[in-house]
C-alpha cells in the first residue's frame, strides 16, 4: 500500500488448501492483523489495495474461472465494507474500481469505498504514478539488455545467468535478480554500488520449477524480497 508503510501478505498452503492474509507495518515491524482465514479458504486471492481499501477476488465456481466476486475490506481493522457477486476486477483508478460483469456482459465501475455503481464516463484515470514503488524490469535471454548484464556479471563475478533476469536502479545502487544453473536452477539477488562494490548477494530460491517474476521491489527506501518462498526480508537502502 504505497501511500502508507503497509504490506499486505498472501500466504498459500497447498496441502491444507488454505490462504491466509496479513497486514504488516514494515516501518514499525508490527502486524495490524495476521494470518486471517476468510470464509472462502482457498479459491480467493489478493487483487488490489488502495487508499485504505483491500480488494479480494473470490472464484465462485472452480470449473469456471470467469465467475468471480469481489470483496472490499478496511485495511486497518479488516472490516468488510462491501461485496459484489458478479465482478471481475480489471483496475483501480483513483476512487473507482473498474471491472467486468458477466451477467450484464459489459464493463462496470464501482465506488472504491461503497461499492455503488458509478457512470461509465467517470473512468478516466486521475491516479498518480506510485513514485515510491520501484519494480524491476525483466530481461529475457533473447534481449540485448540481457547480454549486457550477462557480460558484466561474467567479467566481474564469473557468473553466467540463464533464461532471464530482473534489473533496477535506485539511489545510485544497482539491483540484479538472476538465475544460474548449479545442480538445479537457482535464483540470486545481487545489490551493487555504482562503482561495482557488492552490498548484498543473497540466494533467493532453489531448486526452482520455473522463473520467478517481480522477485524484489523497493518501497519507501527499503528493499523487499521473499526467500525460499516463505521468509520475507527487508533491508534499508537509504
Secondary structure, DSSP 8 states (H G I E B T S, - for coil): -TTTTEEEEEEEETTTTEEEEEEEETTTTEEEEEEEE-SS-SSEEEEEEETTEEEEEEEEETTEEEEEEEEEEETTT--EEEEESS-EEEEEETTEEEEEETTTTEEEEEETTT--EE-GGG-S------TTEEE-EEEETTSHHHHHHHHHHHHHH-----SEEEEEEETTEEEEEEEEESSSEEEEEEEEETT--EEEEEEEESS-SS--SS-EEEETTEEEEEETTTEEEEEE--
